[in-house]
Amino acid sequence: LVGVLAGAFSEVFAERFLYPWSIQCDDLRLVFVVTALLPVIQRYVMAIFAIILKWALIGKYRPGTHSIYSTFYLKHWIVEQIARKSILGGGDTQGGWNFSIGASKISLSAQITTQVTGYDLISVGPLASVHGPYHLTGINYIGKRMVLGVQKIGCGATLCGAIDCDPTWGRRGRPLDRRARAPDRTYASGPIEASADADAMDGADLEKGGFRGKSGDDGGDRQGSISGGCCGDAHMRMVWVGALFAFFPLLLAPLGYIVAFLGIWLSRQAIQYFNGTAWKAQAEQEMLPDILPPIFMDNLWVFMVVMPLFTILNEIWSLLAPVIACKVLPTAPVGMDLPLFHPRALIAAMKIGMVTRASNNLGDASIQAWYLRRCGAKIGKGSSMSEQTMLPETVEIGENVFFASGNTLTSMEVDQGRMRISSRTVIGSNSFFGNENHVSKGVLPGTFVGLRTWVPRMPGSAGSLFGNPAMKFGRPSASGDSMDGTRFQKFWYHFSTSVVDLFFWKALHSFETGIAMTLGRLIWPEYSDTWWGLQFVAELALFAGIGILGWWLVSVRFCRCIYHDKVPLENPFYSSVIMRWFNANKIRKVFKPPFHTEGTMWHATMMRAFGTQVGKRFFSPNQDVMIDPIFGR
């Protein structure tokens, strides 16, 4: 409930105070600065609040076990809910500066791009790199128990994307020694100790869940990356670069709020044309900070029109900005091996981040391949993809290639304070990729890549690959008519995924906010001097109630009407069932659950609302347990 009210607080504050101030303020430059930086500063303030709350409630995390729903677990859950909404939540966070306040054992020269949990249990050495999207955590859950263990990442160690590195329990955790390297998709659990001479490890360690750092396995020689010890000049340089990364969101914030500022500027021009400045004098005389000009108060319906239009324009800009960046900024040369603080490395990091966020936003849209071509990738005719991570200018994809979601197509690696791009990534025609694979150099035509498969080098022959390290396996041939569809089915596929899913659901969600704004102004045109506190709380409840109602009607009831457990279990790609599956997935991403019930006894109730059959005493620390909740049993 606190999360619902916190979201409503931001909306009511913007509608009652921030927006009226922005159209009354005479200094337009000040309006732009406040509009761009206030949301980012809020995330830093939330981080400071989370750290204070952590020390007040928990103190220091220490190894041990606690039962779930215990007092200690409740304190941890509260801290995590606050930290998740701050810069400590990962994603756009890089460098050890963001985490060193909460955990003094994380080096300032470390590169961390994921969420840290159990701060005092985590130790990350100088020049180490830990990549997302999973947590770097010292906490695990086993048998209804909360297990806390020490997690040590050694000097110069690198943990690539999608690695599960669980805390050790039962005895003190051993560190990942200096210069150890964990390949992508490795599962590292328990007291695994990497060799001090990482090059001496072989593939057997990988198969047992260990780490290897064999020179050349990932397309680059790592010899000599750390010289003169872990506390040399490279470490000190990365300390200052980490400080830059810690405040990187502040530097890029203006780009994300250009559309908001444009809307404020257009509002000011319209108000000046229709109402002049007389209403401003009245606001200053009567000291009404939430007053709006007559053009809005006499036409409150305008909120329900402007909010969806603003959302559509913001969506277009979020897709246009990465294209402009990729076209204007210098390309990253193949064979690049530069320090992270080099301008070319910073540009490459910004590009891959912007393009990945745009690709995740597009999701299953049919224009995904077309869009990535605009960003600089070479993609053949008939290829289809979803939610890719790539540096576009280094990727070549053949014809008729299918990608499921979550694939990483790049040879870029961030290791020991350096960025390397060893080769281009070339995907042969008629290949198929499942979910969450990582391909560095590429695959030959006709290759099938399964689930969470790591392919560090170009295979010698085409075939079917699965696992880490990638193993060949046989599979039955697919039916030849699975991709056939009528003209109308193909038209609806393009329209539904690239127009409805991309724009309509977000516009509908903002229309819901417009309804709340209209009703709020109808009931309370301006707050009174005496009862403004109660009126603000009442409007909070109004916004929260409309948000909950919209989520229930659209994300729960409507989704279960269009996609339910009575649909056929096998369908052609262009069938209406697949299109409705795309719709339901996008709706749930837009109309997110207003209640954060993960890790609580209410989580099962929330899952049952989406159609999942859940037994008694269910527990999970993760919010999204099921991709297809209607088929969950």
C-alpha positions as CSV (number, residue, x, y, z in Angstrom):
1,L,0.0,0.0,0.0
2,V,2.9,2.4,0.7
3,G,4.2,1.7,-2.8
4,V,0.8,2.7,-4.3
5,L,0.7,5.9,-2.3
6,A,4.3,6.7,-3.2
7,G,3.4,6.5,-6.9
8,A,0.3,8.6,-6.4
9,F,2.3,11.2,-4.4
10,S,4.6,11.8,-7.4
11,E,1.6,12.3,-9.7
12,V,-0.3,14.6,-7.3
13,F,2.8,16.6,-6.5
14,A,3.4,17.2,-10.2
15,E,-0.2,18.1,-11.0
16,R,-0.8,20.4,-8.0
17,F,2.6,22.1,-7.5
18,L,5.3,21.3,-10.1
19,Y,3.2,21.9,-13.3
20,P,1.5,25.1,-12.0
21,W,4.9,26.4,-10.9
22,S,6.5,25.6,-14.3
23,I,3.9,27.7,-16.1
24,Q,4.1,30.6,-13.6
25,C,7.9,30.8,-13.3
26,D,9.4,33.6,-15.4
27,D,12.8,31.9,-15.8
28,L,12.4,29.2,-18.5
29,R,16.0,28.0,-18.0
30,L,15.2,27.3,-14.3
31,V,12.1,25.4,-15.3
32,F,14.2,23.2,-17.6
33,V,16.8,22.5,-14.9
34,V,14.2,21.6,-12.3
35,T,12.1,19.5,-14.7
36,A,15.1,17.5,-15.8
37,L,16.9,17.0,-12.6
38,L,14.2,16.6,-10.0
39,P,13.2,13.0,-10.9
40,V,16.9,12.0,-10.9
41,I,17.7,13.8,-7.6
42,Q,14.7,11.9,-6.1
43,R,16.5,8.6,-6.8
44,Y,19.6,9.8,-5.0
45,V,17.5,11.0,-2.1
46,M,15.8,7.6,-2.0
47,A,19.3,6.0,-1.9
48,I,20.3,8.1,1.1
49,F,17.0,7.3,2.8
50,A,17.5,3.5,2.1
51,I,21.0,3.6,3.6
52,I,19.9,5.5,6.7
53,L,17.0,3.1,7.1
54,K,19.3,0.1,6.7
55,W,21.6,1.3,9.5
56,A,18.7,2.2,11.7
57,L,16.8,-1.1,11.3
58,I,19.5,-3.7,10.5
59,G,22.8,-2.3,11.3
60,K,25.3,-4.7,9.7
61,Y,24.4,-7.8,7.7
62,R,26.1,-10.8,9.3
63,P,26.3,-14.4,8.2
64,G,23.6,-16.6,9.6
65,T,20.1,-17.9,9.1
66,H,16.7,-16.4,9.8
67,S,13.2,-17.7,9.2
68,I,11.1,-16.0,6.6
69,Y,8.5,-13.6,8.0
70,S,10.8,-13.0,11.0
71,T,11.5,-9.6,12.4
72,F,14.9,-9.5,10.7
73,Y,13.3,-10.5,7.3
74,L,10.7,-7.8,7.7
75,K,13.5,-5.2,8.2
76,H,15.4,-6.5,5.2
77,W,12.3,-6.5,3.0
78,I,11.5,-2.8,3.9
79,V,15.1,-1.7,3.1
80,E,15.0,-3.6,-0.3
81,Q,11.7,-2.0,-1.3
82,I,13.2,1.5,-0.8
83,A,16.6,0.7,-2.3
84,R,14.9,-0.7,-5.5
85,K,13.4,2.7,-6.3
86,S,16.8,4.5,-6.0
87,I,20.1,4.4,-7.9
88,L,21.0,1.4,-5.8
89,G,18.5,-0.6,-7.9
90,G,21.0,-1.3,-10.7
91,G,20.4,-0.9,-14.4
92,D,21.8,2.6,-15.1
93,T,24.2,2.3,-12.1
94,Q,27.9,1.8,-12.7
95,G,30.9,2.0,-10.5
96,G,31.5,1.1,-6.9
97,W,30.7,4.7,-5.7
98,N,27.0,4.0,-5.6
99,F,27.4,1.0,-3.3
100,S,30.4,1.9,-1.2
101,I,28.3,4.0,1.2
102,G,26.2,1.0,2.0
103,A,29.0,-1.5,1.9
104,S,32.5,-0.4,2.7
105,K,34.1,-3.5,1.3
106,I,33.2,-2.6,-2.3
107,S,36.2,-1.0,-4.1
108,L,35.6,2.4,-5.6
109,S,37.3,1.2,-8.8
110,A,35.0,-1.7,-9.2
111,Q,32.4,-1.7,-12.1
112,I,29.0,-2.9,-10.9
113,T,25.9,-2.8,-13.2
114,T,23.5,-4.8,-11.1
115,Q,21.6,-4.5,-7.8
116,V,23.6,-5.3,-4.7
117,T,21.7,-7.1,-1.8
118,G,23.1,-7.7,1.6
119,Y,25.7,-4.9,1.4
120,D,27.9,-5.8,4.3
121,L,28.2,-9.4,3.1
122,I,29.6,-8.3,-0.3
123,S,33.3,-7.7,-0.9
124,V,34.4,-6.6,-4.4
125,G,38.1,-6.0,-5.1
126,P,39.7,-3.2,-7.1
127,L,39.1,-3.3,-10.9
128,A,36.6,-6.1,-10.6
129,S,33.6,-6.1,-12.9
130,V,30.1,-7.5,-12.0
131,H,27.4,-7.3,-14.7
132,G,23.7,-7.8,-14.5
133,P,20.9,-8.4,-14.8
134,Y,20.8,-10.6,-11.7
135,H,21.6,-9.5,-8.2
136,L,25.0,-9.6,-6.6
137,T,23.7,-10.9,-3.3
138,G,24.8,-12.4,-0.1
139,I,21.3,-13.7,0.7
140,N,19.6,-16.9,-0.4
141,Y,16.4,-18.7,0.5
142,I,16.5,-22.4,1.3
143,G,13.7,-24.5,3.0
144,K,11.7,-21.4,4.2
145,R,14.9,-20.1,5.7
146,M,16.8,-16.9,4.9
147,V,20.5,-17.8,4.5
148,L,23.1,-15.0,4.7
149,G,26.7,-15.7,3.6
150,V,29.8,-13.9,2.6
151,Q,30.3,-13.2,-1.1
152,K,33.8,-12.2,-2.2
153,I,34.8,-11.0,-5.7
154,G,38.5,-10.8,-6.0
155,C,40.8,-8.1,-7.5
156,G,40.3,-7.9,-11.2
157,A,37.7,-10.6,-11.4
158,T,35.0,-10.4,-14.0
159,L,31.5,-11.8,-13.7
160,C,29.7,-11.5,-17.0
161,G,26.0,-11.2,-17.7
162,A,23.4,-13.5,-16.2
163,I,25.7,-15.3,-13.8
164,D,24.1,-16.6,-10.6
165,C,26.8,-16.3,-7.9
166,D,25.1,-17.4,-4.7
167,P,26.4,-16.8,-1.2
168,T,28.3,-19.5,0.6
169,W,26.8,-21.0,3.7
170,G,28.1,-23.3,6.4
171,R,31.6,-21.8,6.3
172,R,33.4,-18.7,5.3
173,G,33.1,-17.9,1.6
174,R,36.3,-18.1,-0.4
175,P,37.1,-15.2,-2.8
176,L,37.3,-15.3,-6.5
177,D,41.0,-14.8,-6.7
178,R,42.8,-12.1,-8.7
179,R,42.4,-12.2,-12.4
180,A,39.8,-14.9,-12.4
181,R,37.2,-14.6,-15.1
182,A,33.6,-16.0,-15.1
183,P,32.2,-16.7,-18.6
184,D,28.7,-15.7,-19.4
185,R,25.8,-17.9,-18.2
186,T,28.0,-19.7,-15.7
187,Y,26.3,-20.8,-12.4
188,A,28.7,-20.3,-9.6
189,S,27.4,-21.6,-6.3
190,G,29.1,-22.5,-3.0
191,P,32.7,-22.0,-1.9
192,I,34.1,-22.1,-5.4
193,E,37.7,-20.8,-5.6
194,A,39.2,-19.7,-8.8
195,S,42.9,-20.3,-9.4
196,A,45.3,-17.5,-8.9
197,D,46.6,-18.3,-12.3
198,A,43.3,-18.2,-14.2
199,D,44.9,-19.4,-17.4
200,A,45.7,-22.8,-15.8
201,M,42.0,-23.7,-15.5
202,D,40.4,-25.8,-18.1
203,G,36.9,-26.6,-19.4
204,A,36.2,-29.2,-16.7
205,D,36.0,-26.4,-14.1
206,L,33.3,-24.7,-16.2
207,E,31.2,-27.9,-16.4
208,K,31.2,-28.2,-12.6
209,G,30.0,-24.6,-12.2
210,G,33.4,-23.1,-11.7
211,F,35.2,-20.3,-13.4
212,R,37.8,-20.2,-16.2
213,G,39.8,-17.4,-17.5
214,K,41.6,-19.1,-20.3
215,S,43.4,-16.7,-22.7
216,G,41.6,-16.5,-26.0
217,D,38.4,-18.3,-24.9
218,D,36.4,-15.0,-25.1
219,G,38.2,-13.5,-28.0
220,G,40.8,-11.5,-26.1
221,D,44.1,-12.1,-24.3
222,R,43.9,-11.0,-20.7
223,Q,47.6,-11.2,-20.0
224,G,49.1,-8.1,-18.6
225,S,45.8,-6.4,-17.8
226,I,46.8,-5.9,-14.2
227,S,50.4,-4.9,-13.7
228,G,52.1,-3.6,-10.6
229,G,49.4,-5.0,-8.3
230,C,45.7,-4.2,-7.9
231,C,46.3,-0.8,-6.4
232,G,48.4,0.7,-9.2
233,D,47.7,3.7,-11.5
234,A,44.8,1.9,-13.2
235,H,43.0,1.5,-9.9
236,M,43.3,5.2,-9.1
237,R,42.1,6.2,-12.5
238,M,39.1,4.0,-12.2
239,V,38.2,5.5,-8.8
240,W,37.7,8.8,-10.5
241,V,35.9,7.2,-13.5
242,G,33.6,5.5,-11.0
243,A,32.7,8.9,-9.6
244,L,31.7,10.0,-13.1
245,F,29.6,6.8,-13.6
246,A,27.9,7.4,-10.2
247,F,26.5,10.7,-11.4
248,F,26.0,9.6,-15.1
249,P,22.2,9.7,-14.7
250,L,22.5,13.4,-13.9
251,L,24.4,14.0,-17.1
252,L,21.9,12.2,-19.3
253,A,18.8,13.3,-17.5
254,P,18.0,16.3,-19.8
255,L,17.7,14.0,-22.8
256,G,14.9,12.0,-21.2
257,Y,12.8,15.1,-20.4
258,I,13.0,17.0,-23.6
259,V,9.4,16.1,-24.4
260,A,8.3,17.2,-21.0
261,F,10.0,20.5,-21.3
262,L,8.5,20.9,-24.8
263,G,5.0,20.3,-23.4
264,I,5.6,23.0,-20.7
265,W,6.8,25.4,-23.3
266,L,3.8,24.8,-25.6
267,S,1.5,25.2,-22.5
268,R,3.1,28.6,-21.7
269,Q,2.6,29.7,-25.3
270,A,-1.1,28.7,-25.3
271,I,-1.8,30.3,-22.0
272,Q,-0.1,33.5,-23.1
273,Y,-2.3,33.5,-26.2
274,F,-5.7,32.8,-24.6
275,N,-5.4,34.2,-21.1
276,G,-2.5,36.6,-21.0
277,T,-0.8,37.2,-17.6
278,A,-3.8,38.4,-15.5
279,W,-4.4,35.0,-14.0
280,K,-0.7,35.1,-12.7
281,A,-1.3,38.3,-10.8
282,Q,-4.4,36.7,-9.2
283,A,-2.3,33.6,-8.1
284,E,0.4,35.8,-6.6
285,Q,-2.1,38.0,-4.8
286,E,-4.2,35.1,-3.3
287,M,-1.1,32.9,-2.8
288,L,-2.5,29.9,-4.6
289,P,0.4,27.7,-5.7
290,D,-1.8,25.1,-7.4
291,I,-3.9,27.5,-9.4
292,L,-4.3,26.9,-13.2
293,P,-5.2,29.4,-15.9
294,P,-8.8,29.6,-17.1
295,I,-8.0,27.7,-20.4
296,F,-7.5,24.6,-18.3
297,M,-10.1,25.1,-15.5
298,D,-12.8,25.8,-18.1
299,N,-11.8,22.7,-20.2
300,L,-10.7,20.0,-17.8
301,W,-11.3,17.4,-20.4
302,V,-8.0,18.6,-22.0
303,F,-6.1,16.5,-19.4
304,M,-7.5,13.3,-20.9
305,V,-6.4,14.3,-24.3
306,V,-3.0,15.9,-23.6
307,M,-1.7,13.1,-21.4
308,P,-2.0,10.3,-24.1
309,L,-0.5,12.7,-26.7
310,F,2.4,13.5,-24.4
311,T,3.0,9.8,-23.8
312,I,3.0,9.0,-27.6
313,L,5.5,11.9,-28.2
314,N,7.7,10.7,-25.4
315,E,7.6,7.2,-26.8
316,I,8.7,8.5,-30.2
317,W,11.5,10.5,-28.7
318,S,12.8,7.6,-26.7
319,L,13.1,5.6,-30.0
320,L,14.5,8.5,-32.0
321,A,17.3,9.5,-29.5
322,P,19.3,6.2,-29.8
323,V,19.1,6.5,-33.6
324,I,20.5,10.0,-33.5
325,A,23.3,9.0,-31.1
326,C,24.3,6.0,-33.3
327,K,24.3,8.2,-36.5
328,V,26.1,11.2,-35.1
329,L,28.6,9.8,-32.6
330,P,31.8,8.0,-33.8
331,T,31.6,4.2,-34.3
332,A,33.5,1.8,-32.1
333,P,36.3,0.1,-34.1
334,V,36.6,-3.7,-34.1
335,G,39.7,-4.6,-32.1
336,M,39.3,-1.7,-29.7
337,D,41.1,-2.2,-26.4
338,L,40.8,1.0,-24.4
339,P,40.5,2.2,-20.8
340,L,36.9,2.7,-19.7
341,F,37.5,6.4,-19.2
342,H,38.6,6.9,-22.9
343,P,36.0,8.9,-24.8
344,R,35.5,6.1,-27.4
345,A,34.8,3.6,-24.6
346,L,32.3,6.0,-23.0
347,I,30.5,6.5,-26.3
348,A,30.3,2.8,-26.9
349,A,28.9,2.2,-23.4
350,M,26.3,4.9,-24.0
351,K,25.3,3.5,-27.4
352,I,24.9,-0.1,-26.2
353,G,22.9,1.1,-23.2
354,M,20.5,3.4,-25.3
355,V,20.0,0.8,-28.0
356,T,19.3,-2.0,-25.5
357,R,16.7,0.1,-23.6
358,A,15.0,1.0,-26.9
359,S,15.0,-2.7,-28.0
360,N,13.5,-3.8,-24.6
361,N,10.9,-1.1,-25.1
362,L,10.0,-2.4,-28.5
363,G,9.7,-5.9,-27.2
364,D,8.0,-8.2,-29.8
365,A,7.3,-5.3,-32.2
366,S,7.6,-6.3,-35.9
367,I,9.6,-3.1,-36.5
368,Q,12.4,-4.3,-34.2
369,A,14.7,-5.4,-37.0
370,W,13.9,-2.2,-39.1
371,Y,14.7,-0.1,-36.0
372,L,18.0,-1.8,-35.3
373,R,19.0,-1.2,-39.0
374,R,18.4,2.5,-38.4
375,C,20.8,2.3,-35.5
376,G,23.5,0.8,-37.7
377,A,23.1,-3.0,-37.6
378,K,23.2,-5.0,-40.8
379,I,20.1,-7.2,-40.7
380,G,19.0,-9.4,-43.6
381,K,15.5,-9.7,-45.0
382,G,12.9,-11.7,-43.1
383,S,14.7,-11.7,-39.8
384,S,12.6,-11.3,-36.6
385,M,13.8,-10.4,-33.1
386,S,12.9,-9.3,-29.6
387,E,14.7,-7.5,-26.8
388,Q,18.3,-7.7,-28.0
389,T,21.5,-6.4,-26.4
390,M,24.0,-5.2,-29.0
391,L,26.4,-2.6,-30.2
392,P,24.7,-2.1,-33.6
393,E,27.7,-1.1,-35.8
394,T,29.4,-4.4,-34.9
395,V,26.5,-6.8,-35.7
396,E,25.7,-8.5,-39.0
397,I,22.7,-10.8,-39.2
398,G,21.7,-12.8,-42.3
399,E,18.3,-13.5,-43.8
400,N,15.4,-15.3,-42.1
401,V,16.9,-15.4,-38.6
402,F,14.6,-15.7,-35.6
403,F,15.5,-14.4,-32.2
404,A,13.5,-14.9,-29.0
405,S,13.9,-12.3,-26.2
406,G,17.0,-11.6,-24.1
407,N,19.8,-12.4,-26.5
408,T,23.2,-10.7,-26.3
409,L,25.0,-10.2,-29.6
410,T,28.4,-8.6,-29.0
411,S,32.0,-9.4,-28.3
412,M,32.3,-6.3,-26.1
413,E,33.6,-7.0,-22.6
414,V,34.3,-4.7,-19.7
415,D,37.2,-6.3,-17.7
416,Q,39.7,-4.8,-15.3
417,G,38.9,-1.2,-16.1
418,R,39.2,-1.7,-19.9
419,M,36.7,-2.1,-22.7
420,R,37.4,-4.6,-25.5
421,I,35.7,-5.3,-28.7
422,S,37.5,-8.3,-30.2
423,S,35.5,-8.9,-33.4
424,R,32.3,-8.3,-35.2
425,T,29.3,-10.6,-34.4
426,V,28.2,-12.4,-37.6
427,I,25.0,-14.4,-37.5
428,G,24.4,-16.7,-40.5
429,S,21.1,-16.9,-42.4
430,N,18.3,-19.3,-41.4
431,S,19.5,-19.5,-37.8
432,F,17.2,-19.8,-34.7
433,F,17.9,-18.3,-31.2
434,G,16.0,-19.2,-28.1
435,N,16.0,-17.0,-25.0
436,E,18.9,-15.3,-23.1
437,N,21.8,-16.6,-25.2
438,H,25.2,-14.8,-25.6
439,V,27.0,-15.0,-28.9
440,S,30.4,-13.2,-29.2
441,K,31.8,-13.8,-32.7
442,G,28.8,-15.4,-34.4
443,V,27.4,-18.7,-35.8
444,L,27.2,-20.3,-39.2
445,P,24.0,-20.4,-41.3
446,G,21.4,-22.8,-40.2
447,T,22.5,-22.9,-36.5
448,F,20.0,-23.5,-33.7
449,V,21.0,-21.9,-30.4
450,G,18.9,-23.1,-27.5
451,L,18.4,-21.5,-24.0
452,R,21.0,-19.5,-22.0
453,T,23.8,-20.8,-24.3
454,W,27.2,-19.1,-24.4
455,V,29.0,-19.2,-27.8
456,P,32.4,-17.5,-27.3
457,R,33.8,-18.4,-30.7
458,M,32.6,-19.1,-34.2
459,P,31.6,-22.9,-34.3
460,G,33.4,-25.0,-36.9
461,S,30.1,-26.2,-38.4
462,A,26.4,-25.5,-38.2
463,G,24.2,-27.5,-35.8
464,S,22.3,-27.2,-32.6
465,L,23.9,-25.7,-29.6
466,F,22.8,-25.7,-26.0
467,G,24.4,-24.9,-22.6
468,N,27.6,-23.4,-21.1
469,P,29.9,-24.4,-22.6
470,A,27.8,-24.8,-25.8
471,M,27.2,-28.5,-26.6
472,K,25.8,-29.9,-29.8
473,F,22.6,-31.9,-29.7
474,G,20.0,-33.2,-32.1
475,R,16.5,-31.8,-32.5
476,P,13.4,-32.7,-34.6
477,S,12.9,-30.6,-37.7
478,A,10.2,-27.8,-37.5
479,S,7.1,-27.9,-39.7
480,G,7.5,-25.9,-42.9
481,D,4.2,-24.1,-42.6
482,S,4.7,-22.7,-39.1
483,M,5.5,-19.2,-40.4
484,D,2.8,-19.1,-43.1
485,G,0.0,-16.6,-42.7
486,T,-2.7,-14.8,-44.7
487,R,-2.3,-11.2,-45.7
488,F,-4.7,-10.1,-43.0
489,Q,-2.8,-12.1,-40.3
490,K,0.5,-10.5,-41.4
491,F,-1.1,-7.0,-41.4
492,W,-2.6,-7.5,-38.0
493,Y,0.8,-8.8,-36.7
494,H,2.5,-5.6,-37.8
495,F,-0.3,-3.3,-36.6
496,S,-0.8,-5.1,-33.3
497,T,2.9,-5.4,-32.2
498,S,4.2,-2.1,-33.7
499,V,1.2,0.3,-33.1
500,V,-1.1,-1.2,-30.5
501,D,1.5,-2.7,-28.2
502,L,4.0,0.1,-28.7
503,F,1.7,3.1,-28.3
504,F,-1.9,2.3,-27.4
505,W,-1.5,0.6,-24.0
506,K,0.8,3.3,-22.7
507,A,-1.6,6.0,-24.0
508,L,-4.4,4.2,-22.3
509,H,-2.4,4.1,-19.0
510,S,-1.8,7.9,-19.3
511,F,-5.5,8.4,-20.1
512,E,-6.1,6.8,-16.7
513,T,-3.9,9.5,-15.1
514,G,-5.8,12.1,-17.1
515,I,-9.1,10.9,-15.6
516,A,-7.6,11.2,-12.1
517,M,-6.4,14.7,-12.8
518,T,-9.8,15.8,-14.2
519,L,-11.7,14.4,-11.2
520,G,-9.3,15.9,-8.8
521,R,-9.7,19.4,-10.3
522,L,-13.5,19.0,-10.4
523,I,-13.7,18.1,-6.7
524,W,-10.9,20.5,-5.5
525,P,-10.3,23.3,-8.0
526,E,-7.8,24.8,-5.6
527,Y,-6.7,23.7,-2.1
528,S,-8.0,25.9,0.7
529,D,-5.7,27.5,3.3
530,T,-7.3,25.5,6.1
531,W,-7.9,22.0,4.8
532,W,-5.2,21.7,2.2
533,G,-3.5,18.9,4.1
534,L,-6.6,16.7,4.2
535,Q,-7.4,17.6,0.6
536,F,-3.9,16.5,-0.5
537,V,-4.4,13.2,1.3
538,A,-7.8,12.7,-0.3
539,E,-6.5,13.4,-3.7
540,L,-3.7,10.9,-3.1
541,A,-6.4,8.3,-2.3
542,L,-8.3,9.3,-5.5
543,F,-5.2,8.8,-7.7
544,A,-4.3,5.5,-6.0
545,G,-7.8,4.2,-6.3
546,I,-8.0,5.0,-10.0
547,G,-4.6,3.4,-10.5
548,I,-5.7,0.2,-8.8
549,L,-9.0,0.1,-10.6
550,G,-7.2,0.6,-14.0
551,W,-4.7,-2.2,-13.2
552,W,-7.5,-4.6,-12.2
553,L,-9.7,-3.9,-15.2
554,V,-6.9,-4.0,-17.9
555,S,-4.0,-6.0,-16.6
556,V,-6.1,-8.7,-14.8
557,R,-9.6,-8.9,-16.2
558,F,-9.0,-7.9,-19.8
559,C,-5.8,-10.0,-20.2
560,R,-7.6,-13.0,-18.8
561,C,-10.4,-12.5,-21.4
562,I,-8.1,-12.3,-24.4
563,Y,-5.5,-14.9,-23.2
564,H,-6.6,-17.8,-20.9
565,D,-5.8,-21.4,-20.3
566,K,-8.5,-22.6,-22.8
567,V,-6.5,-21.5,-25.8
568,P,-4.8,-24.2,-28.0
569,L,-1.4,-25.1,-26.7
570,E,0.2,-25.2,-30.2
571,N,-0.4,-22.4,-32.7
572,P,1.1,-20.9,-35.9
573,F,3.2,-17.8,-35.4
574,Y,0.6,-15.5,-37.1
575,S,-2.4,-16.9,-35.3
576,S,-4.6,-14.7,-33.1
577,V,-3.5,-16.6,-30.0
578,I,0.1,-15.6,-30.5
579,M,-0.9,-11.9,-31.1
580,R,-3.0,-12.0,-28.0
581,W,-0.1,-13.4,-26.1
582,F,2.0,-10.5,-27.3
583,N,-0.8,-8.1,-26.2
584,A,-1.1,-9.6,-22.7
585,N,2.7,-9.5,-22.1
586,K,2.9,-5.9,-23.1
587,I,-0.2,-4.9,-21.0
588,R,1.4,-6.4,-17.9
589,K,4.6,-4.4,-18.5
590,V,2.6,-1.2,-18.8
591,F,-0.1,-1.7,-16.2
592,K,2.3,-3.0,-13.5
593,P,0.9,-4.4,-10.2
594,P,0.4,-1.5,-7.8
595,F,1.3,-3.7,-4.9
596,H,4.8,-5.1,-4.4
597,T,3.9,-8.4,-2.8
598,E,7.1,-10.4,-3.6
599,G,8.5,-12.0,-0.5
600,T,5.2,-11.7,1.4
601,M,2.3,-13.9,2.2
602,W,0.1,-11.9,-0.2
603,H,2.3,-12.9,-3.2
604,A,0.2,-16.1,-3.8
605,T,-3.0,-14.0,-3.8
606,M,-1.6,-11.7,-6.4
607,M,-0.5,-14.6,-8.6
608,R,-4.0,-16.2,-8.3
609,A,-5.5,-12.9,-9.5
610,F,-3.6,-13.4,-12.8
611,G,-4.8,-17.0,-13.1
612,T,-2.0,-19.0,-11.6
613,Q,-2.9,-22.0,-9.4
614,V,-0.8,-21.6,-6.2
615,G,-0.8,-24.0,-3.2
616,K,-0.5,-23.1,0.4
617,R,2.6,-21.6,2.1
618,F,4.0,-20.4,-1.2
619,F,7.1,-18.1,-1.0
620,S,9.2,-16.3,-3.6
621,P,11.4,-13.2,-3.3
622,N,10.8,-12.4,-7.0
623,Q,7.8,-10.5,-8.3
624,D,7.5,-12.1,-11.8
625,V,7.6,-15.8,-11.1
626,M,5.6,-16.9,-14.2
627,I,5.9,-15.7,-17.8
628,D,2.6,-17.3,-18.6
629,P,0.7,-17.0,-15.3
630,I,-2.5,-18.6,-16.7
631,F,-0.7,-21.9,-17.2
632,G,1.1,-21.8,-13.8
633,R,0.3,-24.7,-11.6
